[in-house]
Amino acid sequence: MGKVLQIRVTSCTWNEDLVEREWPRLAELAFSVPIRHEKHGVMDMVKALHDGLQFMDWPGERRQALAEGIRKAAALKADMEKALADWDPRTANRLSDALEEQLDILERKFV
């Protein structure tokens, strides 16, 4: 790394509209959580869902159907962030696929 130039390994949602298209019910739920939503990307949605699980008074049936999957998604997000911080893009890519699969599962379980 130079004095001025930094090299980073990061992730981003290249088109935030895709989040609502892929997971419409999860996105609506996540972005209704009253936290500051600077962006509407995948990682932002997972954070909002996890915060909502902890602090929102969601109906019992919804909480029961989604809780475990939201926790898994949050753990995958954390693992992916660690892989990126450790400059391990291969692992981060594998985890991003697993995170998207977990979100697919959650969207299907939504009540």
QUIFEN-V771017 format. One record per residue. N is the residue number from 1. RES is the residue in three letters. SS is DSSP state (h for helix, s for strand, l for the rest). NEAR is the number of other ideal C-beta (glycine too) atoms within 10 Angstrom. Layout:
n-><N	N>
res-><RES	RES>
ss-><SS	SS>
near-><NEAR	NEAR>
This chain:
n-><1	2	3	4	5	6	7	8	9	10	11	12	13	14	15	16	17	18	19	20	21	22	23	24	25	26	27	28	29	30	31	32	33	34	35	36	37	38	39	40	41	42	43	44	45	46	47	48	49	50	51	52	53	54	55	56	57	58	59	60	61	62	63	64	65	66	67	68	69	70	71	72	73	74	75	76	77	78	79	80	81	82	83	84	85	86	87	88	89	90	91	92	93	94	95	96	97	98	99	100	101	102	103	104	105	106	107	108	109	110	111>
res-><MET	GLY	LYS	VAL	LEU	GLN	ILE	ARG	VAL	THR	SER	CYS	THR	TRP	ASN	GLU	ASP	LEU	VAL	GLU	ARG	GLU	TRP	PRO	ARG	LEU	ALA	GLU	LEU	ALA	PHE	SER	VAL	PRO	ILE	ARG	HIS	GLU	LYS	HIS	GLY	VAL	MET	ASP	MET	VAL	LYS	ALA	LEU	HIS	ASP	GLY	LEU	GLN	PHE	MET	ASP	TRP	PRO	GLY	GLU	ARG	ARG	GLN	ALA	LEU	ALA	GLU	GLY	ILE	ARG	LYS	ALA	ALA	ALA	LEU	LYS	ALA	ASP	MET	GLU	LYS	ALA	LEU	ALA	ASP	TRP	ASP	PRO	ARG	THR	ALA	ASN	ARG	LEU	SER	ASP	ALA	LEU	GLU	GLU	GLN	LEU	ASP	ILE	LEU	GLU	ARG	LYS	PHE	VAL>
ss-><l	l	l	l	l	l	l	l	l	l	l	l	l	l	l	l	h	h	h	h	h	h	l	h	h	h	h	h	h	h	l	l	l	l	l	l	l	l	l	l	l	h	h	h	h	h	h	h	h	h	h	h	h	h	h	l	l	l	l	h	h	h	h	h	h	h	h	h	h	h	h	h	h	h	h	h	h	h	h	h	h	h	h	h	h	l	l	l	h	h	h	h	h	h	h	h	h	h	h	h	h	h	h	h	h	h	h	h	h	l	l>
near-><7	6	5	5	6	7	7	8	12	9	19	10	15	7	9	15	9	14	21	16	9	15	22	12	16	25	23	11	21	24	17	11	19	10	13	5	15	7	12	17	18	24	16	19	27	24	18	23	27	19	16	21	20	10	11	15	7	16	9	8	9	16	15	12	15	24	12	12	20	23	14	16	27	19	15	20	22	13	16	24	15	13	20	19	12	11	11	15	14	8	15	21	14	14	22	19	12	15	22	15	12	20	24	13	13	22	16	10	15	15	10>
